Amino acid sequence: MATKQEIRKEGDRVRANTWYAANKERRAKRVAATRKWLSGMKAEAGCSTCGENDPVCLDWHHTNPQEKSFNMIETCRSRVALEAETKKCVVLCANCHRKLHSAEGQRPHQIARELVTAE
C-alpha cells in the first residue's frame, strides 16, 4: 500500500503534467519573451573583454561560482530571479569565455573578477 507521501507526490506530478499540457503555448510565449529580454541585456552590455555585441555570440559568466544559484540558460525562472543572477555575472563573447576558462596557469574566476573591477 502506498504511503500518504507517495500518494501526494503522485498527485503533484499529475497536476504538474496537466498544467503543463494545458499551458504549453502560454509557457512557450513567456520563455521566448524572457530569452528576448536576456538577449537585449547581453547586447546592451557587450563582451567585457573585446566589445562584441551580437547576443548570439555572448555568454553569461559567473564571476564567483560559489554565488551561482542557477545557470542563466534556465529561462523558466522569474525575471526577478534572472535579473538578480545577472548581477553575479559578466557578459563575455564565446571566444573570450573559452579563453578565460582555458587560461593556463591562471584562475579563470580571478580573471573575471579583475574584468568586473576594471570597469
C-alpha distances in whole Angstrom, upper triangle without the diagonal:
4,7,10,12,10,10,13,14,14,16,18,19,19,22,23,24,25,27,29,29,31,33,34,38,38,36,39,42,41,40,43,45,44,45,48,49,48,50,53,52,53,56,57,57,58,57,58,60,62,62,60,59,57,53,52,54,52,49,48,49,47,50,47,44,43,43,41,38,37,39,42,41,37,39,36,37,39,42,43,40,42,46,45,44,47,49,48,49,52,53,54,55,53,56,57,53,53,56,55,52,54,57,58,58,57,54,53,51,55,57,54,55,59,59,57,60,62,62
4,7,8,6,6,10,11,10,12,15,15,16,18,20,21,22,24,25,26,28,30,31,35,35,33,35,38,37,37,40,42,40,41,45,45,44,47,49,49,49,52,54,53,54,54,55,57,59,58,57,55,54,50,49,50,49,46,44,45,43,46,44,41,39,39,38,35,34,36,38,37,34,35,32,33,35,39,39,37,39,42,41,40,43,45,44,45,49,49,51,52,50,53,53,50,50,53,51,48,51,54,55,55,54,51,50,48,51,53,51,52,55,55,54,56,59,58
4,5,5,6,9,10,11,12,14,15,17,18,20,21,23,24,26,27,29,30,31,35,35,33,35,38,37,36,40,41,39,41,44,44,43,46,48,48,48,51,53,52,53,53,54,56,58,57,56,55,53,49,49,50,48,45,44,44,42,45,42,39,38,38,36,33,33,35,37,36,33,35,31,32,34,37,37,35,37,40,39,38,42,43,42,44,47,48,50,51,49,52,53,49,49,52,51,48,50,53,54,54,53,50,48,47,50,52,50,50,54,54,52,54,57,57
4,5,5,6,9,10,10,12,14,15,16,18,20,21,22,24,26,27,28,30,33,33,31,34,36,35,35,38,39,38,39,43,42,42,45,47,46,47,50,51,50,52,52,53,55,57,56,55,53,52,48,48,49,47,44,42,43,41,44,41,39,37,36,35,32,31,34,36,35,32,33,30,30,31,35,35,33,35,38,37,37,40,42,41,43,46,47,49,50,49,52,52,48,49,52,50,48,50,53,54,55,53,49,48,46,49,51,49,49,53,53,51,53,56,55
4,5,5,6,9,10,10,12,14,15,16,18,20,21,22,24,26,27,28,31,31,29,31,34,32,32,36,37,35,36,40,39,38,41,44,43,43,47,48,47,49,48,49,51,53,53,51,50,49,45,45,46,44,41,39,39,37,40,38,35,33,33,31,28,28,30,33,32,29,30,27,27,28,32,32,30,32,35,34,33,37,38,37,39,43,43,45,47,45,48,48,45,45,48,46,44,47,49,51,51,49,46,44,42,45,48,45,45,49,49,47,49,52,52
4,5,5,6,9,10,11,12,14,15,17,18,20,21,23,24,26,27,30,30,28,30,33,32,31,35,36,35,36,39,39,38,41,44,43,43,46,48,47,48,48,49,51,53,53,51,50,48,44,44,45,43,40,39,39,38,40,38,35,34,34,32,29,28,30,32,31,28,30,26,27,29,33,33,31,33,36,35,34,37,39,38,39,43,44,45,46,44,48,48,44,45,48,46,43,46,49,50,51,49,46,44,43,46,48,45,46,50,49,48,50,53,52
4,5,5,6,9,10,11,12,14,15,16,18,20,21,23,24,25,29,29,27,30,33,31,31,35,36,35,36,39,39,39,42,44,43,44,47,49,48,50,50,51,53,55,54,52,51,49,45,45,46,45,42,40,41,40,43,41,38,36,36,34,31,30,32,34,33,29,30,27,28,29,33,33,31,33,37,36,35,39,40,40,41,44,45,47,48,46,49,50,46,47,50,48,46,48,51,53,53,52,48,47,45,48,50,48,48,52,51,49,52,55,54
4,5,5,6,9,10,10,12,14,15,16,18,20,21,22,24,27,27,25,28,30,29,29,32,33,32,34,37,37,36,39,41,41,42,45,46,45,47,47,48,50,52,51,50,48,47,43,42,44,42,40,38,39,37,40,38,35,34,33,31,28,27,29,31,30,27,28,24,25,26,30,30,28,30,33,33,32,36,37,37,38,42,42,44,45,44,48,48,44,45,48,46,44,47,49,51,52,50,46,45,43,46,48,45,45,49,49,47,49,52,51
4,5,5,6,9,10,11,12,14,15,16,18,20,21,22,26,25,23,26,28,27,26,30,31,30,31,35,34,34,36,39,38,39,42,43,43,44,44,45,47,49,49,47,45,44,40,39,41,39,36,35,36,34,37,35,32,31,31,29,25,24,26,28,27,24,25,22,22,24,28,28,26,28,31,31,30,33,35,34,36,39,39,41,42,41,44,44,41,41,45,43,41,43,46,48,48,47,43,42,40,43,45,42,43,46,46,44,47,49,48
4,5,5,6,9,10,11,12,14,15,17,18,20,21,25,25,23,25,28,27,27,30,32,30,32,35,35,35,37,40,39,40,43,44,44,45,46,47,49,50,50,48,46,44,41,40,42,40,38,36,37,36,39,38,35,34,33,31,28,26,28,30,28,25,26,23,24,26,29,30,28,30,33,33,32,35,37,36,38,41,41,42,43,42,45,46,42,42,46,45,42,45,47,49,50,49,45,44,42,45,47,44,45,49,48,46,49,52,51
4,5,5,6,9,10,10,12,14,15,16,18,20,23,23,21,24,27,26,26,29,31,30,31,34,34,34,37,39,39,40,43,44,44,45,46,47,50,51,50,48,46,45,41,40,42,41,38,37,38,37,40,39,36,35,34,32,28,27,29,30,29,25,26,22,23,25,28,29,28,29,33,33,32,35,37,37,38,41,41,43,44,43,46,47,43,44,47,46,44,46,49,51,52,50,47,45,43,47,48,45,46,49,49,47,49,52,51
4,5,5,6,9,10,10,12,14,15,16,18,21,21,19,22,24,23,23,26,27,26,28,31,31,31,34,36,35,36,39,41,41,42,42,44,46,48,47,45,43,41,37,37,39,37,35,33,35,33,37,35,32,32,30,28,25,23,25,27,25,22,22,19,20,21,25,25,24,26,29,29,28,31,33,33,34,37,38,40,41,39,43,43,40,41,44,43,40,43,46,48,49,47,44,42,40,43,44,41,42,46,45,43,46,48,47
4,6,5,6,9,10,10,12,14,15,16,20,20,18,20,23,22,22,25,27,25,27,30,30,30,32,35,35,35,38,40,40,41,41,43,45,46,45,43,41,40,36,35,37,36,33,32,34,33,36,35,32,31,30,28,24,23,24,25,24,21,21,18,19,21,25,26,24,26,29,29,28,31,33,33,34,37,37,38,39,38,41,42,38,39,42,41,39,41,44,46,48,46,42,40,39,42,43,41,42,45,44,42,45,48,47
4,5,5,6,9,10,11,12,14,15,19,19,18,20,23,22,22,26,27,27,28,31,32,32,34,36,36,37,40,41,42,43,43,45,47,48,47,45,43,41,37,37,39,38,36,35,36,36,39,38,35,35,34,31,28,26,27,28,26,23,23,20,21,23,27,28,27,28,31,32,31,33,36,36,36,39,39,41,41,40,43,44,41,41,45,44,42,44,47,50,51,49,46,44,42,46,47,44,45,48,47,45,48,51,49
4,6,5,6,8,10,11,12,14,17,17,16,19,21,20,21,24,25,25,27,29,30,30,32,34,35,36,38,40,40,41,42,44,46,48,46,44,42,40,36,36,38,37,35,34,36,35,38,37,35,34,33,30,27,25,26,27,25,22,22,18,20,21,24,25,24,26,29,29,29,32,34,34,35,38,38,40,40,39,43,44,40,41,45,44,42,45,47,50,51,49,46,43,41,45,46,43,44,47,46,44,47,49,48
4,5,5,6,9,10,10,12,15,15,13,16,18,17,17,21,22,21,23,26,26,26,29,31,31,32,35,36,37,38,39,40,43,44,43,41,38,36,33,32,35,33,31,30,32,31,35,34,31,31,30,27,23,21,23,23,22,18,18,14,16,18,21,23,21,23,26,26,26,28,31,31,32,34,34,36,37,36,39,40,37,38,41,40,38,41,44,46,47,45,42,40,38,41,42,39,40,44,42,40,43,46,44
4,5,5,6,9,10,10,14,15,13,15,18,18,18,21,23,22,23,26,27,27,29,32,32,33,35,37,38,38,39,41,43,44,43,41,39,36,33,32,34,33,31,31,33,32,36,35,33,33,32,29,25,23,24,24,22,19,19,16,18,20,23,25,24,24,28,29,28,30,33,33,33,36,35,37,37,36,39,40,37,38,41,40,38,41,44,47,48,46,43,41,39,43,43,40,42,45,43,42,45,47,46
4,5,5,6,9,10,13,14,13,16,18,18,19,21,23,23,25,27,28,29,31,33,33,35,37,38,39,40,41,43,46,46,45,43,40,38,35,34,36,36,34,33,35,35,39,38,36,36,34,31,28,26,26,27,25,21,21,17,20,21,24,26,25,26,29,30,30,32,35,35,35,38,37,39,39,38,42,43,40,41,44,43,42,44,47,50,51,49,46,44,42,46,46,43,44,48,46,44,47,49,48
4,5,5,6,8,11,11,10,13,15,15,16,19,20,20,22,24,25,26,28,30,30,32,34,35,36,38,39,41,43,44,42,40,38,36,32,32,34,33,32,31,33,33,36,36,34,34,32,29,26,24,24,24,23,19,18,15,17,18,21,23,22,23,26,27,27,29,32,32,33,35,35,37,37,36,40,41,38,39,43,42,40,43,46,48,50,48,44,42,40,44,44,41,42,45,43,41,45,47,45
4,6,5,6,9,9,8,10,13,13,13,16,18,18,19,22,23,23,25,27,28,29,31,33,34,35,36,38,40,41,40,37,35,33,29,28,31,30,29,28,31,30,34,34,32,32,30,27,24,22,22,22,20,17,15,12,15,17,20,22,21,21,25,26,25,27,30,30,31,33,32,34,34,33,37,38,35,36,39,39,37,40,43,45,47,45,42,39,38,41,42,38,40,43,41,39,43,44,43
4,6,5,9,10,10,11,14,15,15,17,19,20,21,23,25,26,27,29,31,31,33,35,36,37,38,40,43,43,42,39,37,34,31,30,33,32,31,31,33,34,37,37,35,36,34,31,28,25,25,25,22,19,18,15,19,20,23,25,25,25,28,29,29,30,33,34,34,36,35,36,36,35,39,40,37,38,42,41,39,42,45,48,50,48,45,42,41,44,44,41,43,46,44,42,46,47,45
4,6,8,9,10,12,14,14,16,18,19,20,22,24,25,26,28,30,31,32,34,35,37,38,39,41,44,44,43,40,37,35,32,31,34,34,32,32,35,35,39,39,37,37,35,32,29,27,27,26,24,21,19,16,19,20,22,25,25,25,28,30,29,31,34,35,35,37,36,38,38,37,41,42,39,40,44,43,42,44,47,50,52,50,47,44,42,46,46,43,44,47,45,43,47,48,46
4,6,5,6,9,10,11,12,14,15,16,18,20,21,22,24,26,27,28,30,32,33,34,36,38,41,41,39,37,34,32,28,28,31,30,29,29,32,32,36,36,34,35,32,29,26,24,24,23,21,18,16,13,16,16,19,21,22,22,24,26,26,27,30,31,31,33,32,34,34,34,38,39,36,37,41,40,39,42,45,48,49,47,44,41,39,43,43,39,41,44,42,40,43,45,42
4,6,5,6,9,10,11,12,14,15,16,18,20,21,22,24,26,27,28,30,32,32,34,36,39,39,37,34,32,29,26,25,28,28,27,27,30,31,34,35,33,34,32,29,26,23,22,21,19,16,15,12,16,17,19,22,22,21,24,26,26,27,30,31,30,32,31,32,32,31,35,36,34,35,38,38,37,39,42,45,47,45,42,39,38,41,41,38,39,42,40,39,42,44,41
4,5,5,6,9,10,11,12,14,15,17,18,20,21,23,25,26,27,29,31,31,33,36,38,38,36,33,30,28,25,24,28,27,27,27,30,31,35,36,34,35,33,30,27,24,24,22,19,18,15,14,17,17,19,22,22,21,24,27,26,27,30,31,30,32,30,32,31,31,35,36,34,35,39,38,37,40,43,46,48,46,43,40,39,42,42,38,40,43,40,39,42,43,41
4,5,5,6,9,10,11,12,14,16,17,19,20,21,23,25,26,27,29,30,32,34,37,37,35,33,30,28,24,24,28,27,26,26,29,30,33,34,33,34,31,28,26,23,23,21,19,17,14,12,15,15,16,19,20,19,21,24,24,25,28,29,29,30,29,31,31,31,35,36,33,35,38,38,37,40,42,46,48,45,42,39,38,41,41,37,38,41,39,37,40,42,39
4,5,5,6,9,10,10,12,14,15,16,18,20,21,22,24,26,27,28,30,32,35,35,33,31,28,26,22,22,25,24,23,23,26,27,30,31,29,30,28,25,22,20,19,18,15,13,10,8,11,12,14,17,17,16,19,21,21,22,25,26,26,28,26,28,28,28,32,33,30,32,35,35,34,37,39,42,44,42,39,36,34,38,37,34,35,38,36,34,37,39,37
4,5,5,6,9,10,11,12,14,15,16,18,20,21,22,24,26,27,28,31,33,33,31,29,26,23,20,20,23,22,22,22,25,26,30,31,29,31,29,25,23,20,19,17,15,13,10,10,13,14,15,19,19,17,20,22,22,22,25,26,26,27,25,27,26,26,30,31,29,30,34,33,32,35,38,41,43,41,38,35,34,37,37,33,35,38,35,34,37,38,36
4,5,5,6,9,10,11,12,14,15,17,19,20,21,23,25,26,28,30,33,33,30,28,25,22,19,19,23,22,22,22,26,27,30,32,30,32,30,26,24,22,20,18,16,15,11,11,14,14,14,18,18,17,19,22,22,22,25,26,26,27,25,27,26,27,30,31,29,31,34,34,34,36,39,42,44,42,39,36,35,38,37,33,35,37,35,33,37,38,35
4,5,5,6,9,10,10,12,14,15,17,18,20,21,23,24,26,28,31,31,29,27,24,22,19,19,22,21,21,20,24,24,28,29,28,29,26,23,21,19,18,16,14,12,9,8,10,10,10,14,15,14,16,18,18,19,22,23,23,24,23,25,25,26,29,30,28,30,33,32,32,35,37,41,42,40,37,34,32,35,35,31,32,35,32,31,34,35,33
4,5,5,6,9,10,10,12,14,15,16,18,20,21,22,24,26,29,29,27,25,22,20,16,16,19,18,18,17,21,22,25,26,25,27,24,21,19,16,15,13,11,9,6,6,9,10,11,14,14,12,15,18,17,17,20,21,21,22,20,22,22,22,26,27,25,27,30,29,29,32,34,37,39,37,34,31,29,32,32,28,30,33,30,29,32,33,31
4,5,5,6,9,10,10,12,14,15,16,18,20,21,23,25,28,28,25,23,20,18,14,14,18,17,17,18,21,23,26,28,27,29,26,23,22,19,17,14,12,12,9,10,12,13,13,16,17,14,16,19,19,18,21,23,21,22,20,22,21,22,25,26,24,26,29,29,29,32,34,38,40,37,35,31,30,33,32,29,31,33,30,29,32,33,31
4,5,5,6,9,10,11,13,14,15,17,19,20,22,25,27,27,25,23,19,18,15,16,19,18,18,18,21,23,26,28,27,29,26,23,22,19,18,15,14,13,9,11,12,12,10,14,15,13,14,18,18,17,20,22,21,22,20,22,22,23,26,27,25,28,30,30,30,33,35,38,40,38,35,32,30,33,32,29,30,32,29,28,31,32,29
4,5,5,6,9,10,11,12,14,15,17,18,20,22,25,26,23,21,18,17,14,15,17,16,15,15,18,19,22,24,23,25,22,19,18,16,14,11,10,10,6,8,9,9,7,11,12,9,11,14,14,13,16,18,17,18,17,19,20,21,24,25,23,25,28,27,27,30,32,36,37,34,32,28,27,30,29,25,27,29,26,25,28,29,27
4,5,5,6,9,10,10,12,14,15,16,18,20,23,23,21,19,16,14,10,11,14,13,13,13,16,18,21,23,22,25,22,19,18,16,13,10,9,10,7,10,11,12,10,14,14,11,12,16,14,13,17,18,16,17,15,17,17,17,21,22,20,22,25,24,24,27,30,33,35,32,30,26,25,28,27,24,26,28,25,24,27,28,26
4,6,5,6,9,10,10,12,14,15,18,20,23,22,20,18,14,13,10,11,14,13,14,14,18,20,23,25,25,27,25,22,21,19,17,13,12,13,10,13,14,14,12,15,16,13,14,17,16,15,18,20,18,18,16,18,17,18,22,22,21,24,26,26,26,29,31,35,37,34,32,28,27,30,29,25,27,29,26,24,28,28,25
4,5,5,6,9,10,11,13,14,17,19,22,22,19,18,15,14,11,13,15,14,14,14,17,19,21,23,24,26,23,20,20,18,16,12,13,13,10,13,13,12,9,12,13,10,10,14,14,12,15,17,16,16,14,17,18,19,23,23,21,24,26,26,26,29,31,35,36,33,31,27,26,28,27,24,25,27,24,22,25,26,23
4,5,5,6,9,10,11,12,14,16,19,20,17,16,13,12,9,11,13,11,10,10,13,15,18,20,20,22,20,17,17,15,13,9,10,11,9,12,12,12,9,12,12,9,9,12,11,9,13,14,12,13,11,14,14,16,19,19,18,20,23,22,22,26,27,31,32,29,27,24,22,25,24,20,22,24,21,19,23,23,21
4,5,5,6,9,10,10,12,15,18,18,15,13,10,9,5,8,10,8,10,10,14,16,19,22,22,24,22,20,20,17,15,11,11,13,11,15,15,15,13,16,16,12,12,16,14,12,15,17,14,14,11,13,12,14,17,18,17,19,22,21,22,25,26,30,32,29,28,24,23,26,24,20,22,24,21,20,23,24,21
4,5,5,6,9,10,13,15,18,18,15,13,10,9,7,10,12,11,12,13,16,18,20,23,24,26,24,21,22,20,18,14,14,16,14,17,17,16,13,16,17,13,13,16,16,13,15,17,15,14,12,14,14,16,19,19,19,22,24,23,25,27,28,32,34,31,29,26,25,27,25,22,23,24,21,20,23,23,20
4,6,5,6,9,11,13,16,17,14,13,10,11,9,12,13,10,11,10,14,15,17,20,21,23,20,19,19,18,16,12,14,15,14,17,16,15,12,14,15,11,10,13,13,9,11,14,12,11,9,12,13,16,19,18,17,21,22,21,23,26,27,30,32,29,27,23,22,24,22,19,20,21,18,16,20,20,17
4,5,5,6,8,10,13,13,11,10,7,8,6,9,9,7,8,8,11,14,16,19,19,22,20,18,19,17,15,12,13,15,14,18,17,17,15,16,16,13,12,14,13,10,12,14,11,9,6,9,10,12,15,14,14,17,19,18,19,22,23,27,29,26,24,20,19,21,20,16,18,19,16,15,18,18,16
4,5,5,8,11,14,13,10,8,5,6,5,9,9,8,10,11,14,17,19,22,23,26,24,22,23,21,19,15,16,18,17,21,20,20,17,19,20,16,15,18,17,13,15,17,14,12,9,10,10,13,16,15,15,19,20,20,22,24,25,29,31,28,26,23,22,24,22,19,20,21,18,17,20,20,17
4,6,9,11,14,14,10,10,7,9,9,13,13,11,13,13,16,18,19,22,24,26,24,22,23,22,20,17,18,20,19,22,21,20,17,19,19,16,14,17,17,13,14,17,14,12,10,12,13,16,18,17,17,21,22,21,23,26,26,30,32,29,27,24,23,24,22,19,20,21,17,16,19,18,15
4,7,8,11,11,8,9,7,10,10,13,12,10,11,11,13,15,15,19,21,23,21,20,21,20,19,15,17,20,19,22,21,21,18,18,19,16,14,16,15,11,12,14,11,9,7,9,11,14,16,15,15,18,19,18,20,23,23,27,28,25,24,20,19,20,18,15,16,17,13,12,15,15,12
4,6,9,8,5,5,4,8,8,11,10,7,10,11,12,15,16,20,21,24,22,21,23,22,19,16,18,20,20,23,23,23,20,21,21,18,16,18,17,13,15,16,12,9,6,7,8,11,13,12,13,16,17,16,19,21,21,25,27,24,23,19,19,20,17,15,17,17,13,13,16,15,12
4,5,6,5,5,6,9,9,12,9,7,8,10,10,14,14,18,19,22,21,20,22,21,18,16,17,21,21,24,24,24,22,23,22,19,18,19,17,14,15,15,12,8,5,4,5,9,10,8,9,13,13,12,15,17,17,21,23,20,19,16,16,17,14,12,14,14,10,11,15,13,12
4,6,6,8,10,13,13,15,13,10,11,11,10,13,12,16,18,21,20,19,22,21,19,17,19,22,23,26,25,25,23,23,22,19,18,19,17,14,14,14,11,7,6,6,8,11,12,9,10,14,13,12,15,17,16,20,21,18,17,14,14,14,12,9,11,11,7,8,11,10,8
4,6,8,11,14,15,16,13,11,12,13,12,15,14,17,19,23,22,21,24,23,21,20,21,25,25,29,28,28,26,27,26,23,21,22,20,17,17,17,13,10,9,7,8,11,10,7,9,12,11,10,14,15,14,18,19,16,16,13,14,14,11,10,12,11,7,10,12,10,10
4,6,9,12,14,15,12,11,13,14,14,17,17,21,22,26,25,24,27,26,23,21,22,26,26,30,29,30,27,28,28,24,23,24,22,19,20,20,16,12,10,8,8,11,10,8,11,13,12,12,16,17,16,20,22,19,19,16,17,18,14,13,16,15,11,13,16,13,13
4,6,9,11,14,11,10,13,14,15,18,18,22,23,27,25,24,27,25,23,20,22,25,25,28,28,28,25,26,26,23,21,23,21,18,19,19,16,12,10,9,8,12,12,10,13,15,15,15,18,20,19,23,25,22,22,19,19,20,17,15,17,16,12,14,16,14,12
4,6,9,10,8,8,11,13,15,18,19,22,24,27,26,24,26,25,22,19,20,23,23,26,26,27,24,26,26,22,21,23,21,18,19,20,16,13,10,8,6,10,10,10,12,14,15,15,18,20,20,23,26,23,23,20,20,22,18,16,19,19,15,16,19,17,16
4,6,9,8,7,11,13,15,18,19,23,24,27,26,24,25,24,21,18,18,21,20,24,24,24,22,24,24,20,19,21,20,16,18,19,16,13,10,9,8,11,13,13,14,17,18,18,20,22,23,26,29,26,25,22,22,23,20,18,20,20,17,17,20,19,16
4,5,6,7,10,13,16,19,21,24,25,28,27,24,26,23,20,17,17,20,19,23,23,24,22,24,24,20,20,22,21,17,20,21,17,15,11,11,8,11,13,14,14,17,18,19,21,23,24,27,30,28,27,23,23,25,23,20,23,23,19,20,23,22,20
4,5,5,8,10,14,17,19,22,22,26,24,21,22,20,17,14,13,16,15,19,20,20,18,21,20,16,17,19,18,15,17,18,15,13,10,10,8,10,13,14,14,16,18,18,20,22,23,27,30,27,26,22,22,24,22,19,22,23,19,19,23,22,20
4,6,8,12,15,18,21,23,23,26,25,22,23,20,17,14,13,16,16,19,20,22,20,23,22,18,19,22,19,17,20,20,17,15,12,11,9,9,12,14,13,15,18,18,19,21,23,27,29,27,26,22,23,25,23,21,23,25,21,22,25,25,23
4,7,11,13,16,19,22,22,25,24,22,23,20,17,15,14,18,18,21,22,24,22,24,23,19,20,22,19,17,20,19,16,14,10,8,5,6,8,10,10,12,14,15,16,18,20,23,26,24,23,19,20,23,20,18,21,22,18,19,23,22,21
4,7,9,13,15,18,18,22,21,18,20,18,14,12,12,16,16,19,20,21,19,21,20,16,17,18,16,13,16,16,12,10,6,6,4,6,9,9,9,11,13,14,15,17,19,22,25,22,21,17,17,20,18,15,18,19,16,16,20,19,18
4,6,10,12,15,15,18,17,15,16,14,11,9,9,13,14,18,17,19,18,19,17,14,15,16,13,11,14,13,9,8,6,5,6,6,10,9,7,10,13,12,13,15,17,21,23,20,19,15,15,18,16,13,16,17,15,15,19,19,18
4,7,9,12,12,15,14,11,13,11,9,7,9,12,13,16,15,17,15,16,14,11,12,13,10,8,10,9,6,6,5,6,9,9,13,11,9,12,14,12,13,16,18,21,23,20,17,14,13,16,15,11,13,16,13,13,17,18,16
4,6,9,9,13,12,10,13,12,9,9,11,14,16,19,18,19,18,18,16,13,14,14,10,9,10,8,5,5,6,7,10,10,12,10,7,10,12,10,10,14,15,18,19,16,14,10,9,12,11,8,10,13,11,11,15,16,15
4,5,6,9,8,7,10,10,9,9,12,14,16,19,17,18,17,17,15,13,13,12,9,8,9,6,4,7,9,10,13,14,16,14,11,13,15,12,12,15,16,19,20,16,13,10,8,11,11,8,9,13,12,11,14,16,16
4,6,9,8,9,12,13,13,13,16,18,20,22,20,21,20,19,17,15,15,14,11,10,10,6,6,7,10,11,15,15,17,14,11,14,15,11,12,15,15,18,18,14,11,9,5,8,9,5,6,9,9,8,11,13,14
4,5,6,7,11,12,13,14,17,18,21,23,20,22,21,20,17,16,16,14,11,12,11,7,8,10,13,15,18,18,20,17,14,16,17,13,13,16,16,19,18,15,11,10,6,8,11,8,8,12,12,11,13,16,17
4,5,5,9,10,11,13,15,16,19,21,19,21,21,20,17,16,17,15,12,13,13,9,10,12,15,16,18,18,20,18,14,16,17,14,12,16,17,19,18,16,12,10,8,11,13,11,11,15,15,15,17,19,20
4,6,8,11,12,15,18,18,21,22,19,21,21,20,17,17,18,15,12,14,14,10,12,15,18,19,22,22,23,21,18,20,21,17,16,19,20,22,21,18,14,14,10,13,15,14,13,17,18,16,18,21,22
4,6,9,11,13,16,16,19,20,17,18,18,16,13,14,14,11,9,11,11,7,10,13,16,18,21,22,24,21,18,21,22,18,18,21,22,24,23,20,16,15,12,14,16,14,13,17,17,15,17,20,20
4,6,8,10,13,13,15,16,14,16,16,15,12,11,13,10,7,10,10,7,9,12,15,16,19,19,22,20,17,19,20,17,16,20,21,23,23,21,17,15,12,15,17,14,14,18,18,16,18,21,21
4,7,9,12,11,13,14,11,13,14,13,9,10,12,10,7,11,12,9,11,15,17,19,22,21,24,23,19,21,24,21,19,23,24,27,27,24,21,19,16,19,21,18,18,21,21,19,22,24,24
4,6,8,7,10,11,9,12,13,13,10,9,12,11,8,11,13,11,12,15,16,18,20,19,22,21,18,20,22,20,18,22,24,27,27,25,21,19,17,20,21,18,19,22,22,20,23,25,25
4,5,6,9,11,10,13,14,15,11,9,12,12,9,10,13,11,11,13,14,15,16,16,19,18,15,17,20,18,16,20,22,25,26,23,20,17,16,19,20,17,18,22,20,19,23,25,24
4,5,7,10,9,11,11,13,10,7,10,11,8,8,11,11,9,12,11,13,15,14,18,18,14,17,20,18,17,21,23,26,27,24,22,18,17,20,20,17,18,21,19,18,22,23,22
4,6,9,10,12,13,15,12,10,13,14,11,11,15,14,13,14,13,15,15,14,18,18,15,17,20,19,18,21,24,27,29,26,24,20,19,23,23,19,21,24,22,21,25,26,25
4,5,6,10,11,13,10,9,12,13,11,12,16,15,15,17,16,18,19,18,22,22,19,20,24,22,21,24,27,30,31,29,26,23,21,25,25,22,23,26,25,23,27,29,27
4,5,8,9,12,10,8,11,13,12,12,16,16,16,18,17,19,19,19,23,23,20,22,26,25,24,27,29,32,34,31,29,25,24,27,27,23,25,28,26,24,28,29,27
4,7,9,12,10,9,13,14,13,15,18,18,18,21,20,22,23,23,27,27,24,26,29,28,27,30,32,35,37,34,31,28,26,30,30,26,28,31,29,27,30,32,30
4,7,8,6,6,10,11,10,12,15,16,16,19,19,22,23,23,27,26,24,26,29,27,26,30,31,35,36,33,30,27,25,28,28,25,25,29,27,25,28,30,28
4,5,5,6,9,10,11,12,15,16,17,20,20,23,24,25,29,28,25,28,31,29,28,32,34,37,38,35,31,29,26,29,29,26,26,29,27,25,28,30,28
4,5,5,6,8,10,10,12,15,15,17,18,21,23,24,27,26,24,27,29,28,28,31,33,36,37,34,31,28,25,28,28,24,24,27,25,23,25,27,25
4,6,5,6,9,10,11,13,15,18,18,22,24,25,29,27,25,28,30,28,28,32,33,36,37,33,30,27,25,27,27,24,23,26,25,22,24,27,24
4,5,5,6,9,10,11,13,16,17,20,23,24,27,26,23,26,28,26,25,29,30,33,34,31,27,25,22,25,25,22,22,25,24,21,23,26,24
4,5,5,6,9,10,11,13,14,17,19,20,24,23,20,23,25,23,23,27,28,31,32,29,26,23,20,23,23,20,20,23,21,19,22,24,22
4,5,5,7,9,10,12,13,17,19,21,24,23,20,24,26,23,24,27,28,32,32,29,26,23,20,23,23,19,19,22,20,17,20,22,19
4,6,5,7,10,13,14,18,21,22,25,23,21,24,26,23,23,27,28,31,31,28,24,22,19,21,22,18,17,20,19,16,19,21,19
4,5,5,7,10,12,15,18,19,22,20,18,21,23,20,20,24,24,28,28,25,22,19,16,19,19,16,16,19,18,15,18,20,19
4,5,5,8,9,12,15,17,20,18,16,19,21,18,19,23,23,27,27,24,21,18,16,18,18,14,14,17,15,13,16,18,16
4,5,8,10,14,17,19,22,19,17,21,22,19,20,24,24,27,27,24,21,18,15,17,17,13,13,15,14,11,13,16,14
4,7,10,13,17,18,20,18,15,19,20,17,17,21,21,24,24,20,17,15,12,14,14,11,10,14,13,10,13,15,15
4,7,9,13,14,16,14,12,15,17,14,14,18,18,22,22,19,16,13,11,13,13,9,10,12,11,9,12,14,13
4,6,10,12,14,11,10,14,14,12,14,17,17,21,21,18,16,12,11,13,11,8,9,11,8,7,11,12,11
4,7,10,12,10,9,12,14,12,14,17,17,21,23,19,18,14,13,15,13,10,12,13,10,10,14,14,12
4,6,8,6,6,9,10,9,11,14,15,18,20,17,16,12,13,15,12,10,13,13,10,11,15,14,13
4,5,5,6,9,10,10,12,14,15,19,21,19,18,15,16,18,15,13,16,17,13,15,18,17,16
4,6,5,6,9,10,11,12,14,18,20,19,18,14,16,18,16,14,18,18,16,17,21,20,20
4,5,5,6,9,10,11,12,15,18,17,17,14,16,18,15,14,18,18,15,18,21,20,20
4,5,5,6,9,10,10,14,16,14,14,11,13,14,11,11,14,14,12,14,17,16,16
4,5,5,6,9,10,14,16,14,13,9,11,13,11,9,13,14,12,14,17,17,17
4,5,5,6,9,12,15,13,13,10,12,15,13,12,16,17,15,17,20,20,21
4,5,5,6,9,12,11,12,9,12,13,11,11,15,15,14,16,19,18,19
4,6,5,9,11,9,9,5,8,10,7,8,11,12,11,13,16,16,17
4,6,9,11,9,8,5,8,11,9,10,13,14,14,16,18,19,20
4,6,9,9,9,8,11,13,11,13,16,16,16,19,21,21,23
4,6,6,7,7,10,11,9,11,14,14,14,17,19,19,21
4,5,8,9,13,13,12,14,17,16,17,20,21,21,24
4,7,9,12,12,11,14,16,16,17,20,21,21,24
4,6,9,8,8,11,12,12,14,16,17,17,20
4,6,5,7,9,10,11,13,15,16,17,19
4,5,5,6,9,10,11,13,14,15,17
4,5,5,6,9,10,11,12,14,16
4,5,5,6,9,10,11,12,15
4,5,5,6,9,10,11,13
4,5,5,6,9,10,11
4,5,5,6,9,10
4,5,5,6,9
4,6,5,7
4,5,6
4,5
4
